[in-house]
Amino acid sequence: MNWQVTEYVGGNPMDGQSLVIVGTGEDFLASGGGHDVDLVTCGRLRQRQCTHLGFDAAGTRPVAIADVRDSHCLTVRHNGSTMSLGHPAARTLVFVHAHPDDEALLTAGTMARAVAEGHRVVLIVATDGAAGLSSAAFAQDLAAHRHAELSHSAHVLGVHRLVNLGYPDSGLTGQVEGGFATHSVFTVAKVLAAVVDEESADVVVGYDPSGGYGHPDHLQVHHAVRAACVLARKQVQLFEATLPREPIVRAVRAAVTLHLTPSDFDPAEFAHAWTPAAHITHRVNVRPYLRQKRQSLKAHASQASADGTVRTLGVLARLPGAIAAPILGTEYYVRVAHSSRTTSGVSLPS
Ligand SMILES: [Zn+2]
């Protein structure tokens, strides 16, 4: 059953004040409550936001809630009885990524896990991905393909809200005129902070200072997310998605030794990529969510190969199960301490 929040009775629902919601559907009418029910939320519902409440009792019995897809902790008062819904520690997490497919590669398991544990997950993707490599089958209107792929990925991960900022992909060398990386950090940060404020986010996830492997759009995400967290009205916990540097450097060296890399490839490029393992503060176990992570990777079919060569995403999406778990089963973050604000104790699942 869909319930639509139509009107605030008064004040800030964060303070436990009432909202009036209007329900539709026979179950609601059969519950004998009329059209108006007091809904008190300790999360934040926006006006006109739909929640999905399944009532399994009819008539004058106390209302029980069978299914709450809104991830915030809710308390419903009806016919004099009160009950709590949802995860009492539910939080809103905002993940910011540069390109469609970065969410699949870096944070998909964490997102699926957070959704499964009752948190609200918002995904912001900055660019259209139009400068990415792809096979010829997707080359025509690549941005449209990548938009559809991202929507599918967000769906399989259970993301509650997907925000496409639609900046042009800057390209690996920043060659695209007007690309995302050419916009001022402050301009982008204001856009991000607006979403963070709208969502009253508790956790924001950006990129490490290396921008991973140094793509200009990833560096822009790093800087803009840090600035957005300063601009946000509420203090947030900032985490930066990364990978442990050392095993990647070892793998790259092995690939060079085996002549698997192009002749002009310089492994020294990776000497400063990602983050030294000792600096990683959070390792999130996502092994129970590998099915969703694989579906997310496979959703980005345009990125699986290019010009007949298989790309990283294509390899990862097809890893056999026994190998996939050790490679895809952990996601890595560095928690960034706030110097000017006190911490609130909100954390990623660990
Ligand atoms: Zn990217």
Residues whose N, C-alpha, C, O or C-beta is under 5 A from the ligand:
A	BS01	ZN	A98 H99 D102
